[in-house]
Amino acid sequence: MEISIKDYMERQPSNPKVEVTDQFYLWIALRLAKVWDESPWLRDLDDAVRRDVVLAVTGYYQDIVADAGLWRSFISLHNKRCGQYLPHVVNLDEYVEYELNLDDVRYVIWWTIAGERGVDALDPHDASLDALATAFHMVLDEEYEQAPVPEQFCIARRVDLDNPADAQSIYDYAYWLYWRSFLLRPSSQQVMERAMPQAHEIIRRAGETDARPLLQDMNDRLMSTMPVGPIPLTIAQWLRLIIEGEE
């Protein structure tokens, strides 16, 4: 499986600006890819899906190291609503809030594949899934204590939803969360797939160049109205949850 710098940067909130920590986290992604390439687990998946999984796990790792708020918000809300941090918890006694957990890695892998293949495509307790998650977790845990903090993930700490001066930063953050982040992207891609006939019609009517602002408007409309995520929330709800701790 090939993972290019472009593939990696497209999932970064600072894209196209390269940050000092990006070399380290690209290296992590390439290590995960190598582990998978040398393993027998879940090899029926095509390379595009496997690349998405590796980049999603890397994004989760960056979020955890930075304590950026996306994962923290998700598991806190899930615990509040359902009485446990994740839908599929195996090692409950070993689970540590807001730290690197094997259960987290397993869930991110499953959730990413479910976004590509459907929720019934893979049993959450599949032995191959568990083996792959364990191998990935070993790589991440090995570097966890010295992993550099990716400050570009900490946007939520620097903005105020009620401050007009932060409007552009909030929009940029919302756009990244909805379309690019490891947690929301699996379901937002399904939103986009359902909207593709409309997008093709816009291009047919307006032409490729003139269609660009119309397509951007369509993206913004979808982002503002269509709930996404393992707990389906609108982007406004996700922003409030991450920035203010409330839905």
C-alpha positions in Angstrom: 0.0 0.0 0.0 1.3 3.4 -0.9 0.7 6.5 1.3 1.9 9.7 -0.2 2.6 13.0 1.5 -0.4 14.3 -0.3 -2.6 11.5 1.1 -1.4 12.4 4.6 -1.7 16.1 4.3 -5.3 16.0 3.0 -6.3 14.7 6.5 -4.4 17.5 8.3 -6.3 20.5 9.6 -3.4 22.8 8.6 -3.3 21.5 5.0 -1.5 22.7 2.9 0.8 24.2 5.5 3.3 21.6 6.7 3.9 21.6 10.4 7.0 20.5 12.3 5.3 17.4 13.6 4.1 16.2 10.2 7.3 14.3 9.5 6.8 12.2 12.6 3.1 11.4 12.0 3.7 10.5 8.4 6.4 8.2 9.6 3.8 6.6 12.0 1.4 6.2 9.1 4.0 4.5 7.0 5.0 2.2 9.8 1.3 1.1 10.2 1.0 0.6 6.5 4.2 -1.6 6.5 2.8 -3.7 9.5 -0.4 -4.3 7.5 1.4 -5.1 4.3 3.4 -7.7 6.1 0.4 -9.3 7.9 -2.4 -11.7 6.7 -5.2 -9.7 8.4 -8.1 -8.2 6.4 -6.2 -8.4 3.2 -9.4 -8.7 1.2 -9.8 -4.9 1.5 -8.5 -2.9 -1.4 -5.6 -0.5 -1.0 -7.9 2.6 -1.0 -9.8 1.3 2.0 -6.6 0.2 3.8 -5.1 3.6 3.2 -8.1 5.3 4.7 -7.9 3.0 7.8 -4.2 3.8 8.3 -4.7 7.5 8.0 -7.8 7.4 10.3 -5.8 5.6 13.0 -3.0 8.1 12.6 -5.5 10.9 12.9 -6.9 9.3 16.1 -3.4 9.1 17.5 -2.7 12.8 16.7 -6.0 13.7 18.4 -5.1 11.7 21.5 -1.6 13.0 21.8 -2.8 16.6 21.5 -5.9 16.0 23.6 -7.5 18.0 20.8 -11.1 17.2 21.9 -12.8 15.3 19.1 -12.2 11.8 20.5 -12.7 13.1 24.1 -16.1 14.6 23.1 -17.3 11.4 21.3 -16.5 9.0 24.1 -17.8 11.4 26.8 -21.1 11.8 25.0 -21.3 8.0 24.2 -20.7 7.3 27.9 -23.4 9.8 28.9 -26.0 8.3 26.5 -25.1 4.6 26.6 -23.2 4.0 29.9 -19.9 3.0 28.2 -17.3 4.8 26.3 -17.5 2.9 23.0 -20.1 0.8 21.2 -17.8 -2.2 21.2 -15.7 -2.3 24.4 -13.7 -5.5 25.0 -11.2 -4.6 27.7 -13.4 -2.5 30.0 -11.2 -2.9 33.0 -8.2 -1.7 31.0 -9.8 1.3 29.4 -8.3 4.7 30.4 -10.2 7.8 29.5 -8.5 10.1 27.0 -5.4 8.0 26.6 -4.3 5.6 23.9 -6.5 2.4 24.2 -6.5 -0.8 22.2 -10.3 -0.6 22.1 -10.1 2.8 20.5 -7.8 1.6 17.8 -10.0 -1.4 17.1 -13.1 0.9 16.9 -11.5 3.4 14.6 -10.5 0.6 12.2 -14.0 -0.9 12.3 -15.7 2.5 11.9 -13.6 3.5 8.9 -14.2 0.2 7.1 -17.9 0.5 8.0 -18.0 3.9 6.3 -16.6 2.3 3.1 -18.3 -1.0 3.1 -21.4 -0.7 5.4 -21.8 -1.5 9.1 -22.4 -5.2 8.3 -19.2 -5.7 6.3 -17.1 -6.6 9.3 -18.0 -8.1 12.7 -16.7 -5.7 15.4 -15.3 -8.7 17.3 -13.7 -10.3 14.2 -10.4 -12.1 15.1 -8.5 -10.5 12.2 -9.7 -7.0 13.3 -8.5 -7.7 16.8 -5.1 -8.9 15.6 -4.6 -5.9 13.3 -5.7 -3.5 16.1 -3.3 -5.1 18.5 -0.4 -4.8 16.0 -1.3 -1.1 15.3 -1.6 -0.4 19.0 1.9 -1.8 19.7 3.4 0.6 17.1 1.5 3.6 18.6 2.2 2.6 22.2 5.9 2.3 21.5 6.1 5.9 20.6 3.4 7.3 22.8 5.4 8.9 25.6 7.7 10.8 23.2 5.3 11.6 20.5 5.3 15.3 19.7 2.1 17.3 20.2 0.5 18.2 16.9 -0.6 21.7 17.8 -2.5 22.1 14.6 -5.1 19.7 16.0 -5.8 22.1 19.0 -7.9 24.6 17.1 -10.9 24.2 19.5 -8.8 25.7 22.3 -8.1 28.9 20.3 -11.6 29.9 19.1 -14.8 31.2 20.7 -18.0 30.4 19.0 -19.4 33.8 20.0 -16.5 35.8 18.7 -17.0 37.2 15.2 -13.2 37.6 14.8 -13.0 33.7 15.0 -15.6 33.1 12.2 -13.1 32.1 9.5 -11.1 29.9 11.8 -14.3 28.2 13.0 -15.5 27.7 9.4 -12.1 26.2 8.4 -12.2 23.9 11.5 -15.8 22.9 10.8 -15.0 22.1 7.2 -12.0 19.9 8.2 -14.0 18.2 11.0 -16.9 17.3 8.6 -15.0 16.3 5.5 -11.5 15.2 6.6 -11.3 14.2 10.3 -10.8 10.6 11.2 -14.1 10.4 13.1 -16.6 12.1 10.9 -15.2 11.4 7.4 -16.5 7.8 7.2 -20.1 9.0 7.4 -19.6 12.4 5.6 -18.3 10.4 2.5 -21.7 8.7 2.4 -23.4 12.1 2.5 -21.2 13.1 -0.5 -21.9 9.9 -2.4 -25.7 10.5 -2.1 -25.2 14.1 -3.3 -23.1 13.1 -6.3 -26.0 13.0 -8.8 -26.8 16.6 -7.8 -23.1 17.6 -8.2 -22.9 16.1 -11.7 -26.1 18.0 -12.6 -24.6 21.2 -11.4 -21.5 20.6 -13.5 -23.5 19.7 -16.5 -25.6 22.9 -16.4 -22.9 25.4 -15.4 -19.7 23.9 -16.8 -16.7 22.8 -14.8 -15.3 26.3 -14.0 -18.6 28.1 -13.2 -19.8 25.1 -11.2 -17.0 25.5 -8.5 -18.8 28.1 -6.4 -22.1 26.3 -6.8 -20.4 23.0 -5.6 -18.9 24.8 -2.7 -22.3 26.1 -1.7 -23.7 22.6 -2.0 -20.9 21.3 0.3 -21.6 24.0 2.8 -25.3 23.2 2.7 -24.7 19.5 3.3 -22.2 20.3 6.1 -24.7 22.5 7.9 -27.7 20.2 7.6 -26.7 16.6 7.4 -25.7 14.8 10.7 -22.6 12.7 10.7 -20.4 10.7 13.1 -20.8 7.5 15.1 -23.3 9.5 17.1 -25.1 11.4 14.3 -24.8 15.2 15.1 -24.8 18.3 12.9 -21.5 20.1 12.6 -22.9 22.9 14.8 -23.5 20.3 17.5 -20.1 18.8 17.1 -18.5 22.2 17.4 -20.4 23.0 20.6 -19.5 19.7 22.0 -15.8 20.0 21.3 -15.4 23.7 22.0 -17.9 24.2 24.8 -18.5 20.7 26.1 -22.3 20.8 25.3 -24.4 19.5 22.5 
